[in-house]
Amino acid sequence: METIILKIDPNNIDLNKIKLAARIIKNGGLVAFPTETVYGLGANALDEEAVQKIFKAKNRPIDNPVIVHIANMDDLYMLTEVIPDEALKLASKFWPGPLTLLLKKSELVPDITTAGLDTVAIRMPNHPIALELIKESEVPIAAPSANLSGKPSPTTAEHVIRDLNGKIDMIIDGGEVTFGVESTVLDLTSEPPCILRPGPITIEEIKTIIRNVEIHPIARAEKPIETIIAKSPGMKYRHYAPSAELIVIEGDPLKVPLKIQNIAEEQIKAGKKVGIIATEENANSYKINNVKIVGKRSEPRTIAKNLFKTLRELDSENVDIIIAEGIEPTGIGLAIMNRLRKASGYHIIYVS
């Protein structure tokens, strides 16, 4: 398959190009497109055969549900059986934006989109290209991240091209994304509501709308937890993982750099090619050649934006081992640590 690659300026959208992409969606094809979180791989969410193509292109397990993206509130009523008041309040506050709501699905949604579950994950993305594509396609768009399953999520079109060129119909290059980690997933079918995947919208922000909210232990990702049913992407399988072995060092921020340096020296002596993912505050603590500054510990959103890009960069350099600094798992830091811990296969070392 030849993949069409289209550049679209999100600040000056060429509607003719959007219409070309929408035609592919309407005809049951696959289009990768930017959202404010990561790039998504889109298909008509109501077309069973089209959604099957997503799973095939990504090599995604069939029991891992996908998120449905909408561009207007009418679609929310079409896709769901019951809409609690909390959903409307949250949508009013955070949509368009990086919050996914898990609700009871309507009969209109095919089982493949929801992995056979009676719930559907829905969000309205806050990106002009994504919104125009959904509107022009005239259908809700199912779109997991546009990468090979298990690999770091794509935050640029180049990442998508590396993983999926020749496997999908079109890639829209709309530049770099804003947040760099996937949306927060909130289960509104449980009592109390529960965060299944942390993301840019934090529990503290959600609690300004609904007070009683929990975080699922899988979302904290402190240790492996067996789960038979994945109600949300990011729950059941290893995700976000580079090809290199990844070790995450957490704990006392004054002691973490010393531990990382010691491990790096040991691995280099053993003949391994090592890369370190460092915060700007600690970068000068490391005495090896390959140190990547991922962002500022004092501004964790900079870390979120650069995390997947940095993992992919180190993979492209064929390092054997990546050693990453952990940060405080609060606010968006919880989303960052969720991704790092899962990417490492829970290879976590704590220092105190």
Residue pairs with C-beta under 8 A, 6 or more apart in sequence:
1 166
1 167
1 168
1 169
2 166
3 161
3 164
3 165
3 166
3 167
3 168
3 169
3 170
3 171
4 20
4 169
4 170
4 171
5 157
5 161
5 165
5 170
5 171
5 173
6 17
6 20
6 21
6 170
6 171
6 172
6 173
7 172
7 173
7 174
8 14
8 17
8 18
8 129
8 172
8 173
8 174
9 174
9 175
10 34
10 127
10 128
10 129
10 174
10 175
11 128
13 128
13 129
13 132
15 132
15 136
17 172
18 129
18 132
18 133
18 136
19 136
20 170
21 31
21 33
21 133
21 136
21 137
21 170
21 172
22 133
22 136
22 137
22 138
24 30
24 31
24 169
24 170
25 31
25 42
25 43
25 44
25 50
25 133
25 137
25 139
25 141
26 44
26 137
26 138
26 139
28 43
28 44
28 47
28 49
28 50
28 53
29 43
29 50
29 53
29 168
29 169
29 170
30 41
30 42
30 43
30 50
30 53
30 54
30 57
30 168
30 169
30 170
31 41
31 42
31 43
31 133
31 168
31 169
31 170
31 171
31 172
32 39
32 40
32 41
32 42
32 146
32 154
32 157
32 160
32 164
32 168
32 170
32 171
32 172
33 39
33 40
33 42
33 129
33 130
33 133
33 143
33 146
33 172
33 174
34 40
34 127
34 129
34 130
34 157
34 172
34 173
34 174
34 175
34 177
35 69
35 125
35 126
35 127
35 130
35 143
35 177
36 97
36 98
36 125
36 126
36 127
36 130
36 177
36 178
36 179
37 98
37 125
37 177
37 178
37 179
37 180
37 181
37 182
37 183
37 199
37 200
38 145
38 146
38 153
38 154
38 155
38 177
38 179
38 180
38 181
38 182
38 308
39 145
39 146
39 147
39 153
39 154
39 155
39 156
39 157
39 159
39 160
39 177
40 69
40 125
40 130
40 141
40 143
40 144
40 145
40 146
41 54
41 57
41 58
41 143
41 144
41 145
41 146
41 160
41 164
41 168
42 69
42 133
42 141
42 142
42 143
43 50
43 51
43 53
43 54
43 141
43 142
43 143
44 50
44 51
44 137
44 139
44 140
44 141
44 142
45 51
45 66
45 68
45 69
45 79
45 109
45 113
45 139
45 140
45 141
45 142
46 108
46 109
46 110
46 113
46 139
46 140
47 110
47 139
48 110
48 111
48 112
48 113
50 142
51 66
51 110
51 112
51 113
51 142
52 112
54 60
54 66
54 142
54 143
54 144
55 61
55 62
55 112
57 164
57 167
57 168
58 144
58 147
58 148
58 149
58 164
59 148
59 149
60 144
60 149
61 149
61 236
61 237
62 112
62 115
63 115
63 116
63 230
63 236
64 115
64 144
64 149
64 230
64 233
64 236
64 237
65 113
65 114
65 115
65 117
65 119
65 120
65 121
65 230
65 231
65 232
65 233
66 113
66 121
66 142
66 143
66 144
66 233
67 100
67 121
67 122
67 123
67 142
67 143
67 144
67 183
67 185
67 233
68 79
68 109
68 113
68 120
68 121
68 122
68 123
68 140
68 141
68 142
68 143
69 122
69 123
69 124
69 125
69 130
69 134
69 140
69 141
69 142
69 143
70 76
70 79
70 122
70 123
70 124
70 134
70 140
71 124
71 131
71 134
71 135
72 124
72 135
73 91
75 122
75 140
76 83
76 87
76 91
76 122
77 83
78 106
78 108
78 140
79 103
79 105
79 106
79 108
79 109
79 120
79 122
79 140
80 103
80 104
80 105
80 106
80 120
80 122
81 103
81 104
81 105
81 106
82 103
82 104
83 103
84 103
84 188
86 188
86 193
86 209
86 210
87 101
87 103
87 188
89 209
89 210
90 99
90 101
90 186
90 206
90 209
90 210
91 101
91 124
93 208
93 209
94 201
94 205
95 123
95 124
95 126
96 124
96 125
96 126
96 127
96 131
97 123
97 124
97 125
97 126
97 200
97 201
98 123
98 125
98 126
98 179
98 182
98 183
98 184
98 199
98 200
98 201
99 123
99 183
99 184
99 186
99 199
99 201
99 206
100 121
100 122
100 123
100 183
100 184
100 185
100 186
100 197
100 199
100 232
101 121
101 122
101 123
101 186
101 188
102 119
102 120
102 121
102 122
102 185
102 186
102 187
102 188
102 189
102 196
102 231
102 232
103 119
103 120
103 122
103 188
103 189
104 118
104 119
104 120
104 189
105 114
105 117
105 118
105 119
105 120
106 120
109 120
113 120
113 142
114 120
114 121
115 230
117 229
117 231
119 187
119 189
119 231
121 185
121 232
121 233
122 140
123 183
124 131
125 131
125 134
127 174
127 177
127 178
129 172
129 174
133 141
133 172
134 140
134 141
144 233
145 153
145 154
145 182
146 154
146 160
146 163
146 164
146 168
146 171
147 153
147 154
147 159
147 160
147 163
147 164
148 163
148 164
149 237
150 237
150 238
150 239
150 240
150 241
151 163
151 240
151 241
151 242
152 159
152 240
152 241
152 242
152 307
152 308
152 311
152 312
152 315
152 343
153 159
153 181
153 182
153 240
153 308
154 160
154 163
154 308
155 176
155 177
155 180
155 305
155 308
155 309
156 175
156 176
156 177
156 309
157 171
157 172
157 173
157 174
157 175
159 308
159 309
159 312
160 171
161 171
162 312
164 171
165 171
177 305
178 305
179 199
179 200
179 301
179 304
179 305
180 304
180 305
180 306
180 307
180 308
180 309
181 199
181 200
181 304
181 307
181 308
181 332
181 335
181 336
181 339
182 197
182 199
182 233
182 234
183 197
183 199
183 200
183 201
184 195
184 197
184 198
184 199
184 200
184 201
184 202
184 206
184 335
185 195
185 196
185 197
185 199
185 232
185 233
185 234
186 193
186 194
186 195
186 196
186 206
186 213
187 193
187 194
187 195
187 196
187 216
187 231
187 232
192 212
192 213
192 214
193 206
193 210
193 212
193 213
193 214
194 213
194 214
194 215
194 216
195 203
195 206
195 213
195 214
195 215
195 216
195 219
196 216
196 218
196 219
196 231
196 232
196 234
196 235
197 219
197 232
197 233
197 234
197 235
197 338
198 215
198 219
198 332
198 334
198 335
198 338
199 332
199 335
200 301
200 304
200 332
200 335
202 331
202 332
202 334
203 213
203 215
203 334
204 331
206 213
207 213
215 334
216 235
217 225
218 225
218 227
218 235
219 334
219 338
220 329
220 334
220 338
221 337
221 338
221 341
221 342
221 346
222 341
222 348
223 346
224 346
227 235
227 236
230 236
230 237
233 239
234 338
234 342
238 342
238 343
238 345
239 339
239 342
239 343
240 308
240 311
240 339
240 340
240 342
240 343
241 342
241 343
241 344
241 345
242 311
242 312
242 314
242 315
242 322
242 343
243 315
244 275
244 314
244 315
244 319
244 320
244 321
244 322
245 320
245 321
245 322
245 347
246 311
246 321
246 322
246 323
246 324
246 340
246 343
246 344
246 345
246 347
247 263
247 321
247 322
247 323
247 324
247 344
247 347
247 348
247 349
248 324
248 326
248 337
248 340
248 341
248 344
248 347
248 348
248 349
249 256
249 259
249 260
249 263
249 323
249 324
249 325
249 326
249 348
249 349
249 351
250 256
250 326
250 337
250 348
250 349
250 350
250 351
251 259
251 326
251 350
251 351
251 352
252 351
252 352
253 282
253 297
255 351
255 352
256 282
256 325
256 326
256 351
257 278
257 282
257 285
257 286
257 325
258 285
259 349
259 351
260 276
260 278
260 286
260 323
260 325
261 285
261 286
261 287
261 288
263 323
263 349
264 274
264 276
264 286
264 288
264 323
265 288
267 274
267 320
267 321
268 274
268 288
272 320
272 321
273 290
273 317
273 318
273 319
273 320
273 321
274 288
274 290
274 319
274 320
274 321
274 322
274 323
275 290
275 291
275 292
275 314
275 317
275 319
275 321
275 322
275 323
276 286
276 288
276 290
276 291
276 292
276 322
276 323
276 324
276 325
277 292
277 294
277 307
277 310
277 311
277 314
277 322
277 323
277 324
277 325
278 285
278 286
278 291
278 292
278 293
278 294
278 325
279 293
279 294
279 295
279 296
279 297
279 303
279 325
279 327
280 293
280 295
280 296
280 297
281 296
281 297
281 298
282 297
282 325
283 291
283 293
290 314
290 317
290 319
292 310
292 313
292 314
294 302
294 303
294 306
294 307
294 310
294 324
295 301
295 302
295 303
295 304
295 305
295 306
295 307
296 302
296 303
297 303
297 325
297 327
300 327
300 328
300 331
300 332
300 333
300 336
301 332
303 327
303 336
304 332
304 335
304 336
307 336
307 339
307 340
308 339
311 322
311 343
314 322
324 340
324 344
326 337
326 340
326 348
327 333
327 336
327 337
329 336
329 337
329 338
341 348
